[in-house]
Amino acid sequence: MTELLGPAEIRVLASRLGVAPTKRLGQNFVHDPNTVRRIVAAAGLAADEVVLEVGPGLGSLTLGLLAAGARVQAVEIDPVLAGALEQTARDRGAPEGRLTVHAADALRVTAAQFRPAPTALVANLPYNVAVPVVLNLLAELPTLRHGLVMVQKEVADRLTATPGGKVYGIPSVKLAWYAEARPAGRVPPSVFWPVPNVDSGLVGFVRREPPRADVPRADVFRVIDAAFAQRRKTLRAALAGWAGGPERAARVLVAAGVDPGARGESLAVGAFADIAAAANVPASLPE
């Protein structure tokens, strides 16, 4: 039976490895077994699921995933932690042959590195790179069907925001390109070592098809970036630089069925895809 790590075990293990959590790597280690069980249960893993875990640290969540029967592909940028994870799993009675550790940067991994291919992402993500990591993994690993990530509460709110909300922005729209996201709960600072000065939030997601298949993702993301670079401006003004002037921006917006006087914060991801598609078909633009 796999034994999870508690506060005392976390500190003993860290001391033995000579590890001190660093802000540079965004390291806050979960030391509460009940929180680990809660995350694993909320992830909704199928039998024998292949889970990608980013930033396993000392192994708290890794052990919970292994205990639930998952196969785990763990990506850890800290070489000391990466080198110790398999031994920790053995010492805590985890099933053999179900953990593969990659000493790598999650912002630079590719699908070819993972065999078998991961089907779920479950991770306590470093606060400082959470959004780019999620977006990069969804782009690079089309086999990821669903996931549950723990991030700073403010980031969780942004990732799950809907059009018209105050925190709706670039992370909200880009995640929506890949998946339907939902808030999945709050996590208090007290379950971490060291204790962060903010709450954390759980974000669940299920992959879906992009809103349009006839326009490249990169084109859509350029529209999103331009629209929110000056979020208080109308789209006619905010997209002027991207479109080659405010008049052409207005024509593209009209062709896409979008009000040039609207703001980016009011649009769902499908509308941004429509704008990118309209710009790619000059003949469709009104004079």
Buried (B, 14 or more C-beta within 10 A) or exposed (E): EBEBBEEEBBBEBBEEBEBEBEEEBBBBBBBBBEBBBBBBEBBBBEEEBBBBBBBBBBBBBBBBBBBBBBBBBBBBBBEEBBEBBBEBBEEBEBBEEBBBBBBBBBBEBEBEBBEEBBBBBBBBBBBBBBBEBBBBBBBBBEBBBBBBBBBBBBBBBBBBBEBEEEBBBBBBBBBBBBBEBEBBBEBEBEBBBEEBEEEBBBBBBEBEEBBBEEBEBEBBBBBBBBBBBBEEBBBBBBBBEBBEEBEBBBBBBBBBEBBBEBBBBEBBBBBBBBBBBBBEEEEBBEE
